[in-house]
Amino acid sequence: MHNNRRRFPIWVLVIVVIVSAIGSLIVAFFRNLTPLESVLLQFIALAAGLGGSYFFGLKTEGEAAKTLVEPSARSAIRRVCYVSNYMSRN
């Protein structure tokens, strides 16, 4: 499925979140954050959360598919696909 595609390194996402959190903490220590800075920090956190969910979902999807489709079920799936293709042609 997604195995032929190069995977995005998840550690990049972690580094972006940590750097943005530390940067905002340093700025907030010396002065109050402006509303724009607060929104930017929230957007970075939201994007990192969504990205992490997507990439972890891809990983668990592949693992779940491997455990779900056992070798005995593959022949049944092939038969269903064959019948479905046959029915769609007629």
Contact map, one row per residue, 1 for C-alpha under 8 A:
111100000000000000000000000000000000000000000000000000000000010000000000000000000000000000
111110000000000000000000000000000000000000000000000000000100000000000000000000000000000000
111111000000000000000000000000000000000000000000000000000000000000000000000000000000000000
111111000000000000000000000000000000000000000000000000000000000000000000000000000000000000
011111100000000000000000000000000000000000000000000000000000000000000000000000000000000000
001111110000000000000000000000000000000000000000000000000000000000000000000000000000000000
000011111000000000000000000000000000000000000000000000000000000000000000000000000000000000
000001111100000000000000000000000000000000000000000000100000000000000000000000000000000000
000000111111100000000000000000000000000000000000000000000000000000000000000000000000000000
000000011111110000000000000000000000000000000000000100100000000000000000000000000000000000
000000001111111000000000000000000000000000000000000000000000000000000000000000000000000000
000000001111111100000000000000000000000000000000000000000000000000000000000000000000000000
000000001111111110000000000000000000000000000001001100000000000000000000000000000000000000
000000000111111111000000000000000000000000000001000000000000000000000000000000000000000000
000000000011111111100000000000000000000000000000000000000000000000000000000000000000000000
000000000001111111110000000000000000000000000001000000000000000000000000000000000000000000
000000000000111111111000000000000000000000011001000000000000000000000000000000000000000000
000000000000011111111100000000000000000000000000000000000000000000000000000000000000000000
000000000000001111111110000000000000000000000000000000000000000000000000000000000000000000
000000000000000111111111000000000000000010010000000000000000000000000000000000000000000000
000000000000000011111111100000000000000010000000000000000000000000000000000000000000000000
000000000000000001111111110000000000000000000000000000000000000000000000000000000000000000
000000000000000000111111111000000000000000000000000000000000000000000000000000000000000000
000000000000000000011111111100000000000010000000000000000000000000000000000000000000000000
000000000000000000001111111110000000000000000000000000000000000000000000000000000000000000
000000000000000000000111111111000000000000000000000000000000000000000000000000000000000000
000000000000000000000011111111111000000000000000000000000000000000000000000000000000000000
000000000000000000000001111111111000000000000000000000000000000000000000000000000000000000
000000000000000000000000111111110000000000000000000000000000000000000000000000000000000000
000000000000000000000000011111110000000000000000000000000000000000000000000000000000000000
000000000000000000000000001111111000000000000000000000000000000000000000000000000000000000
000000000000000000000000001111111100000000000000000000000000000000000000000000000000000000
000000000000000000000000001100111111110000000000000000000000000000000000000000000000000000
000000000000000000000000000000011111110000000000000000000000000000000000000000000000000000
000000000000000000000000000000001111111000000000000000000000000000000000000000000000000000
000000000000000000000000000000001111111100000000000000000000000000000000000000000000000000
000000000000000000000000000000001111111110000000000000000000000000000000000000000000000000
000000000000000000000000000000001111111111000000000000000000000000000000000000000000000000
000000000000000000000000000000000011111111100000000000000000000000000000000000000000000000
000000000000000000000000000000000001111111110000000000000000000000000000000000000000000000
000000000000000000011001000000000000111111111000000000000000000000000000000000000000000000
000000000000000000000000000000000000011111111100000000000000000000000000000000000000000000
000000000000000000000000000000000000001111111110000000000000000000000000000000000000000000
000000000000000010010000000000000000000111111111000000000000000000000000000000000000000000
000000000000000010000000000000000000000011111111100000000000000000000000000000000000000000
000000000000000000000000000000000000000001111111110000000000000000000000000000000000000000
000000000000000000000000000000000000000000111111111000000000000000000000000000000000000000
000000000000110110000000000000000000000000011111111100000000000000000000000000000000000000
000000000000000000000000000000000000000000001111111110000000000000000000000000000000000000
000000000000000000000000000000000000000000000111111111000000000000000000000000000000000000
000000000000100000000000000000000000000000000011111111100000000000000000000000000000000000
000000000100100000000000000000000000000000000001111111110000000000000000000000000000000000
000000000000000000000000000000000000000000000000111111111000000000000000000000000000000000
000000000000000000000000000000000000000000000000011111111100000000000000000000000000000000
000000010100000000000000000000000000000000000000001111111110000000000000000000000000000000
000000000000000000000000000000000000000000000000000111111111000000000000000000000000000000
000000000000000000000000000000000000000000000000000011111111100000000000000000000000000000
010000000000000000000000000000000000000000000000000001111111110000000000000000000000000000
000000000000000000000000000000000000000000000000000000111111111000000000000000000000000000
000000000000000000000000000000000000000000000000000000011111111100000000000000000000000000
000000000000000000000000000000000000000000000000000000001111111110000000000000000000000000
100000000000000000000000000000000000000000000000000000000111111111000000000000000000000000
000000000000000000000000000000000000000000000000000000000011111111100000000000000000000000
000000000000000000000000000000000000000000000000000000000001111111110000000000000000000000
000000000000000000000000000000000000000000000000000000000000111111111000000000000000000000
000000000000000000000000000000000000000000000000000000000000011111111100000000000000000000
000000000000000000000000000000000000000000000000000000000000001111111100000000000000000000
000000000000000000000000000000000000000000000000000000000000000111111100000000000000000000
000000000000000000000000000000000000000000000000000000000000000011111110110000000000000000
000000000000000000000000000000000000000000000000000000000000000001111111110000000000000000
000000000000000000000000000000000000000000000000000000000000000000001111111000000000000000
000000000000000000000000000000000000000000000000000000000000000000000111111100000000000000
000000000000000000000000000000000000000000000000000000000000000000001111111110000000000000
000000000000000000000000000000000000000000000000000000000000000000001111111111000000000000
000000000000000000000000000000000000000000000000000000000000000000000011111111100000000000
000000000000000000000000000000000000000000000000000000000000000000000001111111110000000000
000000000000000000000000000000000000000000000000000000000000000000000000111111111000000000
000000000000000000000000000000000000000000000000000000000000000000000000011111111100000000
000000000000000000000000000000000000000000000000000000000000000000000000001111111110000000
000000000000000000000000000000000000000000000000000000000000000000000000000111111111000000
000000000000000000000000000000000000000000000000000000000000000000000000000011111111100000
000000000000000000000000000000000000000000000000000000000000000000000000000001111111110000
000000000000000000000000000000000000000000000000000000000000000000000000000000111111111000
000000000000000000000000000000000000000000000000000000000000000000000000000000011111111100
000000000000000000000000000000000000000000000000000000000000000000000000000000001111111110
000000000000000000000000000000000000000000000000000000000000000000000000000000000111111111
000000000000000000000000000000000000000000000000000000000000000000000000000000000011111111
000000000000000000000000000000000000000000000000000000000000000000000000000000000001111111
000000000000000000000000000000000000000000000000000000000000000000000000000000000000111111
000000000000000000000000000000000000000000000000000000000000000000000000000000000000011111
